[in-house]
Amino acid sequence: MSTTEQRVAIVTGAARGIGAATAVRLAAEGRAVAVIDLDEAACKDTVEKITAAGGKAIAVGADVSDEAQVEAAVSRVAEELGAPTILVNNAGVLRDNLLFKMSAADWDTVLNVHLRGSFLMTKAVQKHMVDAGFGRIVNLSSSSALGNRGQANYSAAKAGLQGFTKTLAIELGKFGITANAVAPGFIATEMTKATADRVGMGFEDFKKAAAGQIPVQRVGEPEDIANAIAFFTGEAAGFVSGQVLYVAGGPLN
Ligand code: NAP
């Protein structure tokens, strides 16, 4: 790549929340960004934020768990922006329930979006990375990978992503590609607001209660995660691979 060429990043689930903050941050770092989400129209705000700041971005609608849609989306990104060499697998859903009430459909939905989605996206993008001799993959895990009541499906998917990340690091390292996972704790987004709604608490009270359990005494913001992702996707992070970074305002084990 010449020094004037712009690297192309894909961020999934980037219409809002952590994905949107990450897309904006990577654009500020000089990347051209493909903002992927289920509904292309919903990506408009993120794209406008980037272009208003002088950056380059396109909106792409795709369900990351659908192989044909993933392949079409990655081809479109390569045609319109150039070969993608940065991938952030961030799209996610919750279908929380205690095990005895969890349906097989809710298990499948969560595993399909997080795990199958990250697999399909990575498989489609890695060929561009191999050709370029450079790649940065970041998968969104979670503190729930360590186990969390009501999240058998989600914790299994997020722990699975850690194993997936380490395997990518081992297989793809020789092509100049790194793979790392960022595992957020409590981040204030629509996802955590939906959890507050489900347990019948106001979001402000829910955040306050969560903050009391966190060493830095506040909940995280999407930008806290975007900062960590910016490091892992940076040119200088080429010797950091196969790692899981908990970004949770304190230590987790
Ligand atoms: P969010 O606000 O719910 O945003 C997730 C985005 O992903 C939504 O725009 C959603 O679109 C999209 N999406 C869902 N299924 C998709 C699919 N099949 N294909 C493409 N896009 C899809 O969530 P967030 O809080 O920003 O979380 C982002 C990531 O961080 C997730 O992987 C989550 O598990 C992880 N995480 C979050 C927290 C937290 O505290 N917030 C903590 C740990 C880990 P729709 O709106 O159309 O559904």
Boltz pocket constraint, residues with backbone or C-beta under 6 A from the ligand:
constraints:
  - pocket:
      binder: B
      contacts: [[A, 12], [A, 13], [A, 14], [A, 15], [A, 16], [A, 17], [A, 18], [A, 19], [A, 36], [A, 37], [A, 38], [A, 39], [A, 62], [A, 63], [A, 64], [A, 65], [A, 89], [A, 90], [A, 91], [A, 92], [A, 93], [A, 113], [A, 117], [A, 140], [A, 141], [A, 142], [A, 143], [A, 183], [A, 184], [A, 185], [A, 186], [A, 187], [A, 188], [A, 189], [A, 190], [A, 191], [A, 192]]
      max_distance: 6.0
